Amino acid sequence: MRKFTCVYLLLFCITTLAFGQGLPMAVPEEVGISTERLERIRPVMQGYVDEGSLPGFLTVVARRGKIVHFETTGMRDVENKKPVEPDTIFRIYSMSKPITSVAVMMLYEEGHFQLGTPVSKFIPEFKNMKVYNEDQTEILDAKKEITIKHLLMHTAGLTYGWGNKPVDERYKAAKIFERGTTLADMVKKLGDIPIVHEPDERWTYGVSVDVLGYLVEVVSGMPFEEFLQTRLFKPLGMMDTAFSVPPEKVNRFAALYRHNRREGMMKRVGEDAPLANDEVSFFPSGGGGLVSTAADYIRFSQMLLNGGELDGVRILGKKTVELMRYPHHDDWFGLGFSVVTRKNPPNILDSVGNFSWGGAAATTFWIDPQEELIGLLMTQLLNNPHPFQQQFKVLTYQALTE
């Protein structure tokens, strides 16, 4: 124990400087976790890097508000031999969705709307929506209005346009996320495209949360990003989370890779890294446009685990967080997260009540209220075919001793 304590005190000193405004660190045994068993994480993660399947990882485990595991493995930029570091900035893609959902619920708490309020009250383009029939051969008048809750649950009938059906062709032609356009432009385009099913009929992953980003903009009277920065990121100390990477931070921005299924190998997306004086910016997509760091996202996650509060700053009320992580749809999806339930039990080490989500580049996080546990994994690989996310979760849970 003395040896472990010395090692973790040294790690604390080194990591605190680089990790910035993350959470405090603790010796794992102080919060009921085995240091020896946590050491099983690194070799598994390292194996993927060594075989060239992934550029690099950053993994974090926190329990009872304290970080007990924080490791980096591999490169944030393979070609330029830049390692993953504690302050590396990652594209979090759909891990933007829980953040946007929190922003919506902040406005809900203030009494601006009810969850059952039709979206058209704030976004007229969504009044009198059209809907495709089952095989998309006919366009009909929608019988129901899309509500704010439908958007939070992905039951609004909006999609992403990734397939080859008539609706997908319309999404592609509309260029929903075209660079240089606004959220207002986006909803105008969406209002002209029929939804794929009646609201509340089934779960369909799509641009629902992007529409919620515009809802935040309309209701709050300020640009969506400004709302996030002033009402959420700055109060929580999330200093690197945004829809852009400023020039002074570009050197910390990870390169993006894609798994090529045909060749079975990893390839870089885009040939050139941004220059040091270039700003990297993204469409203000509430569903997938944010970049962030491990320190920022672990603070966001801890706020949720704490019932809406962190370091004396209250973002949401306790009951609001409970409502968000309640399984509203088909016993597995809440208001912004997937939820583990008794009717939909896990097939790996996990807990009932665990809520989580991930991003397109294989980032993932989970929050476990039962065990007071948070897991976070950051990497940058599109089309991920590997099971390292599940392995990381198992390697985390097997280390619990109390």
Salt bridges, closest charged atoms under 4 A:
GLU71 OE1 - ARG42 NH1 3.97
ASP77 OD1 - ARG268 NH1 2.85
GLU79 OE1 - ARG268 NH1 2.72
GLU85 OE1 - ARG76 NH1 3.66
ASP87 OD2 - ARG252 NE 3.43
GLU110 OE1 - HIS112 NE2 3.04
GLU110 OE2 - ARG231 NH2 2.59
ASP141 OD1 - LYS130 NZ 2.35
GLU145 OE2 - LYS127 NZ 2.80
GLU169 OE2 - LYS172 NZ 3.76
GLU178 OE1 - LYS189 NZ 3.72
GLU201 OE2 - ARG202 NH1 3.08
ASP240 OD1 - LYS249 NZ 2.72
ASP240 OD2 - ARG252 NH2 2.68
GLU263 OE1 - LYS267 NZ 3.01
ASP311 OD2 - ARG299 NH2 2.92
GLU322 OE2 - LYS318 NZ 2.52
GLU322 OE1 - LYS319 NZ 2.89
ASP330 OD2 - HIS329 NE2 3.19
ASP331 OD2 - LYS343 NZ 3.36
ASP350 OD2 - LYS393 NZ 3.21
GLU371 OE1 - ARG63 NH2 2.74
GLU372 OE2 - ARG64 NE 3.70
GLU402 OE2 - ARG64 NH1 3.27
